[in-house]
Amino acid sequence: MPKTCHHGNPTIVLPRVDHGTRSVVLWDDTRTIIWQSHQIPWSSETEYVRVNAWQGNFVGPARDWAILAPGTYSAHWFGQSAPDHEPLMTLNIESQVLFEQVFGDTVIGEPWESHGTWQKSTCGITPVKEDAWLFREAAMHGELMAQFEVDRSSALPNKHGLVARHYNASTHLRVEWVGSETDEFIRLIQQYSDGSDKDAAGVLAEARVQTNSNRIEISWQFNGSHHQVRLNGLDVLTITNGFMGGVDVVGLFASPGTTLKKTRMVTTQHVPRLEIEHESYRASVQPGNVRRLSFGPSGLSDQNLFWESGIQFGHIGGSEIKFTQGASLVATAQGPVATRIQWDGPMPKFVEQSHDVRGHACGMATFFPDHIVIRDEVLAWVRRSTGPDIDVLSRLLSSPARIATGEDRHFTPISMPADGVMTSLAPPDGSAFPVAMLQPFDLSGRTCWLQTMIHLRVPDSTVTPAAFFGWHCPHGLTGSYDFRAAPTVPGQTYLFEIVVSWFFDGDAALAEDDLLNRRDDWLSPMQAVMTHGRAVMYDTTVEQPREAVSFCGAFDRSMGMYTFEAEDEHCEFTLVPTHSDRLTRRGIGIAVRGLSANRLATWKCNDREIQTPGDGQVQRLPNGDAWLWLSSPADQIKLSVTTSPDT
């Protein structure tokens, strides 16, 4: 039986062989080899190969692919391709439908974002007065289709088409149909910035066509650097072009006099993704970025604040772990206190399977009830820049972002015109990390302040050069705020700590004070005074475990939790503020190790048993660790946890 899957880079299970080296080939249904693995030296650990550009090569008619197109394939040992040899494996690759929509019967809304004005017509939607666009997140590889109805009596030429790999209005690919009463053309265009005030549009391929119909259906397959365009079911363009953009945004556009009727996109690209839901927010994470943050569960707007990359980590400018088929993503803890996600993988340049791998990324994101903590670790192998990007939906911003750097307690508004041009976010005094940034969003008339703190932990931020910059897309989509260590030193590891929180209502001054309060508490956490058990603390002047680099006293900055070790099923301690000024803490996380997993844990705060959910939340991990989220901690906190037999 063929194995059916939606993964365009599937795994081929190998039988055991007792000698030599071999390679695997993949046939399509015409018995043509379209992929061949590298030589595989046999060992007991070589149990499978993955069909990608790293463990082999796409060849023949598939030489420009990054993923398998839908179809039936069979795997064989190279050289054993006679009909009497049974295949190692037969694969049936099926597309997954990312979206399918008929326009005109529903109101255009999220996940679609529009630029220009559309109005309903009898059989779809039509631009009003000038060209209009629609965008949504989808995939880097796949097949995008749309059907249009044109009015050939218009005095002006009709124009419509499809967009893929949309980085911004100045950088993307698009297929464009242009027609009048006498001529029709179909073009594949690369939009790019030529360094001048105006963007350039390069025609990669063009064909004169004749449809003899007012109904125009365009289908565009883009897989790796292979592009194939069909018009009303007929092949019209086939070219190779390597532009990727590192993004999965696709779009549709049309001019007045054209009706957009329906669209559909399918793909076999697989990107691991995990969804997180707390009482007050939803988030979505994949290797390389937190791609969604919304507040629907709390009764507020379900509008995603982010666009494109969202909070991007594992990022060297132009080279990233995002979308990489070789990346792993796993949830190592999940519960009311926190969901903890870990990732690991290579950082290829632009294409997710490029042989030009420029670094390695790993890290962890911990999703608490009211904030997110991200540990972003990058080993850079090139001289470029590294650090997080905060990519938001710029049209939701109600006023300019406000930034404070270093030890500065003054926030500076940063205005960025929506022209796609880079704007410096660097402070005039040259100070750099840590960065505190506020971004005000208008969510159905209510202000949400997104609060971001970025701290460069390794190497020393006081001597590491930095570059802060940003831009806003003219289409009103990406508002990108980039905070980088630059230039990177090849062979150097860079470790960033990113804390993301939110503050509703209130003016800028209140939101600023709240963020500065969080920054102060993060950089100078409370001290632990032990009564029983021990605080997990490290002397970094001598050899210590790897986790030691993230600790400040008993505070583990990789997760944003105070960490302790129980003794004889009991741990007791007091957290004492280090600041002379009193800080108002919205909540703190506690982790206690060394407890037995098969026993009940009882928490006390200031000698009173903690009640959930009023006082906070508790969570046990399979290894016995006990976590506590304390909602409204006092200035000085005495805490204890004790386990007892589970009766």
PyMOL commands that set and color helices and strands:
alter all, ss='L'
color gray80, all
select helices_A, chain A and resi 60-62+296-298+394-396+508-523+546-550
alter helices_A, ss='H'
color red, helices_A
select strands_A, chain A and resi 3-5+11-13+21-22+24-27+33-37+40-41+48-50+56-58+71-77+89-93+96-102+113-115+118-120+125-127+132-137+142-150+158-168+171-179+184-193+199-208+215-223+226-231+234-240+249-254+258-267+274-277+282-286+289-294+306-312+315-316+319-320+328-333+339-348+357-367+371-380+389-393+401-405+412-414+423-424+435-443+446-458+466-472+478-485+493-504+527-532+534-535+551-552+555-556+561-565+570-576+588-593+599-605+608-609+616-620+626-630+637-645
alter strands_A, ss='S'
color yellow, strands_A
deselect
rebuild
show_as cartoon
